[in-house]
């Protein structure tokens, strides 16, 4: 699966998370000092997180970026974080390698990655890395804080359930080794 086409099951996972939550969902991968969206299903709500396939978002300022960073070996991650241009995109952007690493460690313990007002003002995103042996990917769900702020548990549950089901399906279908 490394660097090849995106399996249909991963695309289905994005669509299912968007359907269950009613919010924008995306599959992201590492691309240099950014995360790039490989698959996106937008919310049908007129007020939503608007993004598209191919959009690049900064690793340090997004839940998807930090979720992907979490599955990179620590030395490689530290090297990458030293190269990041720490731009304050929104009021709560993390602005140093130390802040990003601390958030990654806290998020690993929690089991999911949160970003509120770190990239886009008034946007909340939750991401989880996908346990694939040959790709560094994550699944993300995001929406406006006013609508999703009280639904964090629901969003985390939707991601976790879909990742568990999807990875089991992928493993069964292809013998894919999971981390």
JORAMO-V428364 format. One record per residue. N is the residue number from 1. RES is the residue in three letters. SS is DSSP state (2 for helix, 1 for strand, 0 for the rest). D_CENTER is the distance of its C-alpha to the mean C-alpha in Angstrom with 2 decimals. Layout:
{{N;RES;SS;D_CENTER} {N;RES;SS;D_CENTER}}
//
This chain:
{{1;UNK;0;19.05} {2;UNK;0;18.30} {3;UNK;0;18.00} {4;UNK;0;19.55} {5;UNK;0;18.85} {6;UNK;0;15.88} {7;UNK;0;17.45} {8;UNK;2;18.28} {9;UNK;2;16.88} {10;UNK;2;13.25} {11;UNK;2;14.14} {12;UNK;2;15.79} {13;UNK;2;12.87} {14;UNK;2;11.02} {15;UNK;2;14.47} {16;UNK;2;15.21} {17;UNK;2;12.35} {18;UNK;2;13.40} {19;UNK;2;16.97} {20;UNK;2;16.85} {21;UNK;2;15.21} {22;UNK;0;16.77} {23;UNK;0;13.75} {24;UNK;1;11.66} {25;UNK;1;9.04} {26;UNK;1;7.37} {27;UNK;1;6.88} {28;UNK;1;6.04} {29;UNK;1;8.44} {30;UNK;1;10.29} {31;UNK;1;13.15} {32;UNK;0;15.52} {33;UNK;0;14.47} {34;UNK;1;11.59} {35;UNK;1;8.42} {36;UNK;1;9.88} {37;UNK;1;9.17} {38;UNK;1;11.24} {39;UNK;1;11.56} {40;UNK;1;11.52} {41;UNK;1;13.53} {42;UNK;0;14.57} {43;UNK;0;16.15} {44;UNK;0;19.91} {45;UNK;0;20.59} {46;UNK;0;22.29} {47;UNK;0;20.31} {48;UNK;0;16.59} {49;UNK;0;13.54} {50;UNK;0;14.90} {51;UNK;0;13.08} {52;UNK;0;14.07} {53;UNK;0;13.69} {54;UNK;0;14.27} {55;UNK;0;13.05} {56;UNK;1;12.04} {57;UNK;1;10.36} {58;UNK;1;11.40} {59;UNK;0;9.85} {60;UNK;0;11.88} {61;UNK;0;11.36} {62;UNK;0;7.73} {63;UNK;2;5.41} {64;UNK;2;2.71} {65;UNK;2;6.26} {66;UNK;2;7.48} {67;UNK;2;5.58} {68;UNK;2;6.90} {69;UNK;2;9.96} {70;UNK;0;10.64} {71;UNK;0;11.66} {72;UNK;0;13.86} {73;UNK;0;17.42} {74;UNK;2;18.41} {75;UNK;2;21.03} {76;UNK;2;18.96} {77;UNK;2;16.18} {78;UNK;2;19.07} {79;UNK;2;20.57} {80;UNK;2;17.51} {81;UNK;2;17.13} {82;UNK;2;20.86} {83;UNK;2;20.51} {84;UNK;0;17.97} {85;UNK;0;19.74} {86;UNK;0;18.92} {87;UNK;0;19.24} {88;UNK;0;19.28} {89;UNK;0;17.41} {90;UNK;0;17.89} {91;UNK;0;19.91} {92;UNK;0;17.48} {93;UNK;0;15.91} {94;UNK;0;16.10} {95;UNK;0;19.00} {96;UNK;0;19.72} {97;UNK;2;18.62} {98;UNK;2;20.01} {99;UNK;2;18.03} {100;UNK;2;14.68} {101;UNK;2;15.94} {102;UNK;2;17.23} {103;UNK;2;14.00} {104;UNK;2;12.33} {105;UNK;2;15.45} {106;UNK;2;15.51} {107;UNK;2;12.00} {108;UNK;2;12.96} {109;UNK;2;16.12} {110;UNK;2;14.64} {111;UNK;0;12.30} {112;UNK;0;9.10} {113;UNK;1;7.50} {114;UNK;1;9.05} {115;UNK;1;9.81} {116;UNK;1;13.10} {117;UNK;0;15.15} {118;UNK;0;13.57} {119;UNK;0;12.91} {120;UNK;0;14.65} {121;UNK;0;17.42} {122;UNK;0;17.32} {123;UNK;1;13.67} {124;UNK;1;11.62} {125;UNK;1;7.88} {126;UNK;1;6.63} {127;UNK;1;3.68} {128;UNK;1;5.55} {129;UNK;1;6.57} {130;UNK;0;9.09} {131;UNK;0;12.58} {132;UNK;1;14.09} {133;UNK;0;16.98} {134;UNK;0;16.95} {135;UNK;0;13.52} {136;UNK;0;10.50} {137;UNK;1;7.63} {138;UNK;1;4.45} {139;UNK;1;4.68} {140;UNK;1;3.99} {141;UNK;1;7.46} {142;UNK;1;9.28} {143;UNK;1;12.99} {144;UNK;1;15.95} {145;UNK;2;16.75} {146;UNK;2;20.20} {147;UNK;2;19.08} {148;UNK;2;16.09} {149;UNK;2;17.14} {150;UNK;2;19.40} {151;UNK;2;17.13} {152;UNK;2;14.53} {153;UNK;2;16.03} {154;UNK;2;16.01} {155;UNK;2;12.34} {156;UNK;2;11.60} {157;UNK;2;14.42} {158;UNK;2;13.35} {159;UNK;2;10.05} {160;UNK;2;12.18} {161;UNK;2;15.07} {162;UNK;2;13.54} {163;UNK;2;11.97} {164;UNK;2;15.42} {165;UNK;2;17.33} {166;UNK;2;15.57} {167;UNK;2;15.77} {168;UNK;2;19.34} {169;UNK;2;20.21} {170;UNK;2;18.99} {171;UNK;2;20.87} {172;UNK;2;23.90} {173;UNK;2;24.02} {174;UNK;2;23.72} {175;UNK;0;24.33} {176;UNK;0;20.91} {177;UNK;0;20.79} {178;UNK;1;17.95} {179;UNK;0;17.20}}
//
